[in-house]
Amino acid sequence: MQTKFDPKNDTRSEFPRFSPENIAANMPIVDFLRQFSEKKNATPVQISLAWLLAQKPFIVPIPGTRSVDHLHENLRAIDVQLAPADLREIETALSNIEVHGGRMNEERMNAVDQTYVRSELGEVRLFRTAAFDTNSDGCRVYGNC
C-alpha cells in the first residue's frame, strides 16, 4: 500500500520527508514503533505522543486529525506509561535510524518563526507560523482543515 497525500488539502504532499522514496526509507522508524507499541499494548501513534509528553512538562503535542476514531486513539496516549527504561530504549533505537527528507519544504520553513527564548526552564525553541492567511472556507492556508 502506498501512502498518498491529496495536494489540495494536505500540505504534506509538498514536504520532502513525505515523498514516496523518503517514506520507504523511513519505514524502519515505523517498524520500530509498531514493534515497541505491541509490548506496551498501545498503537504507534500513542507511543509517539506518550514519548512527547514524557520529554518535558512544557512540551504539549498538538496532533491533527480529521477522524473522531483517530482523536480517541490520540487521547488514549495519556494512558501509556513510559518508564525511564522505555525512554532509553526508544532513544537508543531511534538514534541509530537515519531520518530521510526535510521536515518541510523551503517555502514553509521560511514561514516558520524559529525563536529561542531563555527562561528558568533553560533555552526553549518556539515555532509558530508567521502567516495566518485563510482560504475561502476560513481554513488556515498553512494547516490542515
MOCOR-V992209 format. One record per pair of residues at least 4 apart in sequence whose C-alpha atoms are under 8 Angstrom apart, sorted by the first residue. I is the first residue (numbers start at 1). J is the second residue. If there is no record, write none. Layout:
<<I	J> <I	J>>
This chain:
<<2	20> <3	20> <4	13> <5	10> <5	11> <5	12> <5	13> <6	10> <6	13> <7	11> <7	12> <7	13> <7	14> <9	144> <9	145> <10	144> <11	15> <11	142> <11	143> <11	144> <12	18> <12	104> <13	18> <13	19> <14	18> <14	104> <14	105> <15	19> <15	101> <15	102> <15	103> <15	104> <15	105> <16	22> <16	101> <16	102> <16	103> <16	104> <16	105> <17	22> <17	23> <17	100> <17	101> <17	102> <17	103> <17	104> <18	22> <18	23> <18	101> <19	23> <19	101> <20	24> <21	25> <22	26> <22	100> <22	101> <23	27> <23	100> <25	99> <25	100> <26	30> <26	98> <26	99> <26	100> <27	31> <28	32> <28	97> <29	33> <29	94> <29	97> <30	34> <30	44> <31	35> <32	36> <32	93> <33	37> <33	44> <33	47> <33	48> <34	38> <34	43> <34	44> <35	39> <36	40> <36	44> <37	41> <37	42> <37	43> <37	44> <37	46> <37	47> <38	42> <38	43> <40	80> <42	46> <42	47> <42	80> <43	47> <44	48> <45	49> <45	73> <45	74> <45	77> <46	50> <46	73> <46	74> <46	76> <46	77> <46	80> <47	51> <47	77> <47	80> <48	52> <49	53> <49	61> <49	74> <49	77> <50	54> <50	77> <50	78> <50	80> <50	81> <50	82> <51	55> <51	82> <51	87> <52	56> <52	59> <52	60> <52	61> <53	57> <53	59> <53	60> <53	61> <54	82> <55	59> <63	74> <64	144> <65	70> <65	71> <66	70> <66	71> <66	145> <67	71> <68	72> <69	73> <70	74> <71	75> <72	76> <73	77> <76	80> <82	86> <82	87> <83	87> <84	88> <85	89> <86	90> <87	91> <88	92> <89	93> <90	94> <91	95> <92	96> <93	97> <104	108> <104	109> <105	109> <106	110> <107	111> <108	112> <111	129> <111	130> <111	131> <112	127> <112	128> <112	129> <112	130> <113	126> <113	127> <113	128> <113	129> <113	130> <114	125> <114	126> <114	127> <114	128> <115	125> <115	126> <115	127> <116	123> <116	124> <116	125> <116	126> <117	123> <117	124> <117	125> <117	126> <118	122> <118	123> <118	124> <119	123> <119	124> <129	142> <131	142> <132	140> <132	141> <132	142> <133	140> <133	141> <133	142> <134	138> <134	139> <134	140> <134	141> <135	139> <135	140> <135	141> <139	143> <139	144> <139	145> <140	144> <140	145>>
